Amino acid sequence: MISEMQLDDVKEVVRIEKDNFTLPYEEKQYLYEIEDNLCAQLYVLKEEDVIVGYIDFWITFESCQLCKIAVDKNYQGKGYGKQLMEFMFDKVKDECETIFLEVRESNQRARAFYEGFDFWEINVRKNYYSDPVEDGIIMGKILVGE
């Protein structure tokens, strides 16, 4: 079941975040997203009351920015990431014309995942990531006319 992320969910989301990203958000960043960022849309996917994944995206005017998506390593490969992406597409379809995201150049698994949803490479942000320093690939998807 997918539901809005609550303050009580943040500790578990941060645990999943730290297992999936070299530069994870801290708890305070998620608290800001939930409490103060009017553009932010944060959701968790639960199986039997256990958070197995989450998604964080922003809606600004007619555009969506996918900020974070992750699935607990114990639950990867079971379609949960796909469920979260399809949920986001459904949430933004009436408001947004495009969706954008950034991904590490070396993250071939994530890039292939996004390409499976018809995202394509738009540009490169040189040295966008740190720890390690790496280019960011900007990917996009047009929703209008789908």
ZADRENFI-152984 format. One record per residue (C-alpha): x, y, z. Coordinates in steps of 0.25 Angstrom, whole numbers, padded with zeros to 4 digits, always signed. Each point is the difference from the previous one (the first is absolute). Layout:
BEGIN
XYZ ...
END
This chain:
BEGIN
+0000+0000+0000 +0005+0014-0004 -0003+0011+0010 +0005+0014+0003 +0013+0000+0008 -0002+0003+0015 +0010+0006+0010 +0000-0014+0007 +0005-0006-0014 +0012+0009-0001 +0010-0009+0009 -0003-0012-0009 +0001+0008-0013 +0013+0005+0005 +0005-0014+0002 -0004-0004-0014 +0006+0013-0005 +0014-0003+0006 +0000-0014-0005 -0003+0005-0014 +0008+0013-0002 +0014+0005+0002 -0005+0014+0004 -0013-0003+0007 -0010+0010+0005 +0000+0002+0015 -0012-0001+0009 -0001+0015+0000 -0001+0001-0015 -0012-0009+0000 -0006+0007+0011 +0001+0013-0008 -0005-0007-0012 -0013-0004+0008 -0002+0012+0008 +0004+0012-0008 +0002-0003-0015 -0013+0003-0007 +0005-0006-0013 +0004-0014+0006 -0008-0012-0001 +0005-0012+0009 -0005-0014+0000 +0003-0013+0006 -0003-0014-0005 -0003-0010+0011 -0002-0015+0001 -0007-0005+0012 +0004+0014+0007 +0014-0001-0003 +0006+0011-0009 +0006-0007-0012 +0003+0013-0008 -0003+0015-0002 -0001+0011-0011 +0002+0015+0002 -0003+0009-0012 -0004+0014-0002 -0011+0007-0008 +0004+0014-0005 -0010+0006-0010 -0001-0010-0011 +0013-0008+0003 +0003-0011+0009 +0014-0003+0006 +0003-0014+0005 +0009+0003+0012 +0001-0014+0007 -0005-0014-0002 +0005-0012+0007 -0003-0014+0004 +0005-0007+0012 +0011-0010-0004 -0007-0011+0005 -0012+0002-0009 +0007+0005-0013 -0004-0008-0013 -0014-0002+0004 -0007+0011-0007 -0001+0010+0011 +0008+0011-0007 -0009-0002-0012 -0012+0002+0009 +0005+0013+0005 +0003+0005-0013 -0013-0003-0006 -0007+0006+0013 +0008+0013-0003 -0004+0000-0015 -0014-0001+0004 +0001+0011+0011 +0006+0010-0010 -0007-0003-0013 -0010+0011+0001 +0009+0010+0005 +0014-0002-0007 +0005+0000-0014 +0014-0005+0003 +0007-0008+0010 +0015+0002+0003 +0011-0007+0008 +0015-0001+0003 +0007-0013+0001 +0015-0003+0002 +0007-0003-0014 +0005-0013+0006 -0013-0005+0005 -0004-0009-0012 -0010-0007+0008 -0008+0012+0003 +0002+0006-0014 -0006-0013-0006 -0012+0001+0010 -0003+0014-0005 +0002-0003-0014 -0011-0012+0002 -0010+0012+0003 +0004+0007-0013 +0010+0010+0007 +0011+0005-0009 +0013+0007+0002 -0001+0015-0002 +0013+0006+0006 +0012-0002+0009 +0003+0007+0012 +0015+0000+0002 +0005-0004+0014 -0014+0001+0005 +0002-0011+0010 +0010-0001+0011 +0006-0012+0008 +0004-0004-0010 +0000+0012-0010 -0008-0004-0012 -0008+0006-0011 -0015+0000+0001 -0009-0004-0011 -0013+0008-0002 -0011-0009-0005 -0014+0004-0004 -0013-0005-0004 -0011+0007-0008 -0014-0003+0006 -0009+0008-0010 -0006-0008-0011 +0002-0014+0007 
END
